[in-house]
Amino acid sequence: MTDGRKESSGPLKGVRVIDLSMMLAGPSGSMLMGDLGAEIIKVEPLDGDETRVSPPHFYAENMSAYYWSINRNKKSVVINLKSPEGRQVLYDLVAKSDVVYDNYRPGVLERLQIDYETLKKYNPKIICCSISTYGYNGPYRDRPGYDLIVQAVSGGMSITGEPGGSPVRAGIPIGDLVGGLLGVHGVLAAYIHREKTGEGQRLEVSLLDGQVYLLTYIAQYYFHSGKVPGPIGAGHQSLVVYQAFKTKDIRIVIVAHQDHHFQRLCKAIGKPEWAEDPRFNTRTKRLENKSILIPMMEDHLLTRPGDEWLEAIHQAGVPAGPINTLDRVLSDPQVLSREMIRETDGPGKERIKIIGNPLKFDKTPADTFTRPPRLGENTREVLSNILGYPGKKIKELEEKEAIRSDG
């Protein structure tokens, strides 16, 4: 490899994934599989993944910060899937791979002649995973969609924000990222099934399904009560104390809904009498009298700096923490000790910080991080080393614009 790629020792070593996905949901999932040791062959169109040119931050031409964040540990192969010669290259790759991973809208794979029914002719054991906004059936299947759309349609935005305020999008693209994670879960489950039976299969993931799945107890409360919930800020529908508070300088969060935690909290903040107050001395009473207790706590916590409160609360063994800004969390000693900030080679000689892998293995460490590839950087390598294409054939395919390589 031109970037000094070292071989991964992760648990998915030896698994080859053809990644047809672009944007965020698909690439975030395939990156995780790459982190875990799978060989990810990112198949891009002639003009590349759209996120390569997402403004405003760039490390190099066709290397945006957005693209950099979700495309490490991959190889880039440019194939024109609209040409018969390009499709044949993909078919040849499928014959030597384990997984095909995409996030096309329903119907696109069939039009391109790269759907599961076609691909399994070249490899009956292939696992095909498709991620889409609404799934492959239902009245919305053909609608386009993005993270914002599924956050809205799923009801998530209706319960996010402050009471009486406008619906709020989550600060992270939870619709896309959960879809990517569920895609990885599905691929691994299908792979285990194939190891047991020898059978490949097709699976699909809907971003909307993923967000509805996350409703969990909130949906269950509605099923039971019939009451439509609304936003409650940083609080909780049924737990008190469980929310954010302003202090003299910063905002903090405290979770003390369990009786023993609430008793410790009251002592830690110098209000032991609250723990004995019959309005607050049980979980049920605290919920019933939330409108009384929380204003009392808010007034009291404004009297001292947040770090002083947190030190006392932590010493009492009560869950609490600061509401960190991004600069603080990315330099937090706990985050650093967990190696969640790593580095890769940059486009030149520089080193670039990236977010690390949250999965820690003692037998098969997933700690290889190679920079995202340039567009078509690995086309010739993959066609030569994996498919055994001679140089003359590769050159002919390039001339026909069935493929493209970097340099």
Residue, then its C-alpha position, 0 to 999 in steps of 0.5 A: m500500500t502506498d500509505g504504509r498500510k499494516e495488516s490488521s489483527g482484528p477479529l474480522k481479518g480475512v473477511r472481504v467486503i465490497d462497499l458500494s455505500m456513500m454519504l454517512a449511514g453506509p460508510s460509517g458501518s463499513m468503517l467499523m467493519g474495517d476497524l475490526g479487520a475486514e478488508i473493505i473495498k470501497v467501490e466508487p463512481l467515476d466522480g467519487d463519493e459525494t462526501r469527498v467534496s463536502p465543505p467547508h474543511f479539507y485536508a487535500e483535493n477530494m479529501s474533506a474532513y467529513y469524508w476523512s471521518i468515516n472512510r479509514n481502513k478502506k481501499s478505493v476502487v473506481i468502477n463505472l457500474k453503468s457500463p457492462e465492462g464495469r459491472q463485469v469487474l464487480y461480478d468478478l469481485v463478488a465471486k471472491s468476496d464475502v459481503v456486498y454492502d450498499n445504501y442505494r434507494p430501492g430499485v437502483l440495484e435492479r436497474l444497475q443489474i447488481d441486485y442480490e438475485t444477480l450477484k448470487k449467480y456469481n457467488p451463492k454464498i454472498i451476503c448482501c446488505s442494503i441500507s435505505t431510508y424506509g426499507y424495501n416495502g411499505p408506502y414510503r419505500d420509494r421516497p428519498g430521505y436523509d438523517l434529518i427526515v428519519q429523525a422527524v418522521s420517527g417522532g424523535m424530534s417531537i420529544t427532543g428540546e425544551p417544553g413549549g419549544s420547537p422540535v429539535r434535531a439531535g446534535i449528532p446524526i443518530g439516524d444515519l449512524v444507528g443505521g450503519l451500526l444495525g447494518v454491521h449487526g446484520v452482516l455479522a449475524a448473516y456471516i455466522h449463519r453462513e458459517k453454520t450452513g454455507e448459505g448466503q442471504r440478503l438483508e436490509v436495514s431501514l433508517l426509520d426502523g432503526q429510529v422506531y426501535l430506539l423509542t423503547y420505553i417511550a413507546q411502551y409508555y404510550f402503548h400503556s397510557g395513550k398519552v402522547p409525550g412531548p419534549i422535556g429538555a434534559g430531563h426524564q419522563s419518569l425519573v427524578v433526579y435525572q437532568a441538567f442543572k446550571t451552576k455558578d459557571i457551567r452546566i452539569v448533569i446529575v442522576a440520582h433517581q434511586d433512593h440511596h443515590f438521592q440520599r447521598l446527593c442531598k448530603a453531598i450538596g449540604k441539604p440532608e433534610w431533603a432526603e428526609d422530606p416526605r415529599f421527596n424520600t421515595r422515587t414515587k414521591r419525587l416524581e409526584n413532586k418534581s415541580i417542587l424539588i427541581p426548582m429548589m435544586e436549581d436555586h441551590l446549585l447556582t451558588r457554587p462553581g460546577d467543578e466544586w459541586l462535581e467533586a463533592i457529588h463524585q466523592a459521594g458516589v453519585p453519577a454526575g458529570p459536566i456538559n462538555t463542549l467538544d474541545r473539552v471532551l476531545s482532551d478529556p483524560q478519560v477519553l484519552s486513556r481509552e485511546m479514543i483519539r488516534e492518528t493516521d497519516g495525512p495526505g502529506k507528511e503530517r499526522i491527522k487526529i481521528i476518533g478511535n474504535p470503541l471496541k476493545f479486544d484482548k485477543t484480537p485487538a482492532d487497533t490498525f488505523t490507515r488513512p482514507p484512500r484517494l479516489g481510485e488509489n487501489t483500483r489497479e492493486v485490487l484488479s491485479n492482486i485479487l482478480g489477477y487481471p493483467g496490466k493490458k486488460i486494466k489499461e483497456l478498461e481504463e480507456k473505456e472508462a469502465i474503471r479509473s485509477d489514481g495516477 
